[in-house]
């Protein structure tokens, strides 16, 4: 059992490890340059009228905003295999 004086560093280490530690910043940079951060592509996205689309299962899929085109989303954003965008 640890004494009260040595408990603090263990708690800090545990929290740092659980939150990704120093590697967390690089994973954020990688996700910012991933396919979702590329912007609107008419071959991969369709335009929608709002920031949320109600999926058949009752959950919401969230659209992305572009100043050039407005709200857009991936056709398979609901994950049901049925595209949510008109063809």
C-alpha positions as CSV (number, residue, x, y, z in Angstrom):
1,X,0.0,0.0,0.0
2,X,1.3,3.4,-0.9
3,X,1.4,6.4,1.4
4,X,-0.4,9.6,0.7
5,X,2.8,11.3,-0.6
6,X,3.5,8.8,-3.4
7,X,-0.1,8.3,-4.5
8,X,-0.2,11.6,-6.6
9,X,2.4,10.6,-9.2
10,X,0.7,7.3,-9.7
11,X,-2.6,8.9,-10.3
12,X,-1.1,11.4,-12.8
13,X,0.8,8.6,-14.6
14,X,-2.4,6.6,-14.9
15,X,-4.4,9.5,-16.2
16,X,-1.7,10.4,-18.7
17,X,-1.5,6.8,-19.9
18,X,-5.3,6.5,-20.2
19,X,-5.6,9.7,-22.2
20,X,-3.0,8.8,-24.7
21,X,0.0,10.4,-23.2
22,X,2.4,12.2,-25.5
23,X,1.2,10.1,-28.4
24,X,-2.2,11.7,-28.3
25,X,-1.0,14.8,-30.2
26,X,0.3,12.9,-33.2
27,X,-2.9,10.9,-33.4
28,X,-4.9,14.2,-33.6
29,X,-2.7,15.4,-36.3
30,X,-3.1,12.2,-38.3
31,X,-6.9,12.4,-38.0
32,X,-6.9,16.0,-39.1
33,X,-5.2,14.9,-42.4
34,X,-7.3,11.8,-42.9
35,X,-10.0,11.3,-45.5
36,X,-12.7,13.0,-43.6
37,X,-10.6,16.2,-43.4
38,X,-10.2,16.4,-47.2
39,X,-13.3,18.5,-47.9
40,X,-16.2,17.9,-50.2
41,X,-15.7,15.5,-53.1
42,X,-18.7,14.9,-55.3
43,X,-17.5,11.4,-56.0
44,X,-17.5,10.5,-52.3
45,X,-20.2,12.8,-50.7
46,X,-23.6,14.2,-51.4
47,X,-25.2,17.4,-50.3
48,X,-27.8,17.5,-47.5
49,X,-30.0,20.2,-46.1
50,X,-29.0,20.1,-42.4
51,X,-26.2,19.1,-40.0
52,X,-27.9,15.9,-38.9
53,X,-29.5,13.0,-40.9
54,X,-31.9,10.6,-39.1
55,X,-30.8,7.0,-39.9
56,X,-33.2,4.1,-40.2
57,X,-32.0,2.7,-36.9
58,X,-33.0,5.9,-35.1
59,X,-29.5,7.3,-34.6
60,X,-28.2,10.5,-36.2
61,X,-25.4,10.8,-38.7
62,X,-23.7,14.1,-38.7
63,X,-22.9,16.1,-41.8
64,X,-19.8,18.2,-42.4
65,X,-19.9,21.9,-43.4
66,X,-18.1,23.5,-46.3
67,X,-18.3,27.3,-47.1
68,X,-18.3,26.4,-50.8
69,X,-21.2,23.9,-50.9
70,X,-22.9,23.8,-47.5
71,X,-23.7,20.6,-45.6
72,X,-22.4,17.3,-47.1
73,X,-22.2,13.7,-45.9
74,X,-20.9,10.3,-47.0
75,X,-23.6,8.1,-48.7
76,X,-23.0,5.3,-46.3
77,X,-22.9,7.4,-43.1
78,X,-25.6,5.4,-41.4
79,X,-23.7,2.1,-41.9
80,X,-26.8,0.3,-43.0
81,X,-25.6,-0.5,-46.6
82,X,-28.4,1.6,-48.0
83,X,-27.2,5.0,-49.3
84,X,-28.9,8.0,-47.8
85,X,-28.2,10.2,-50.7
86,X,-30.2,10.3,-53.9
87,X,-28.4,8.7,-56.8
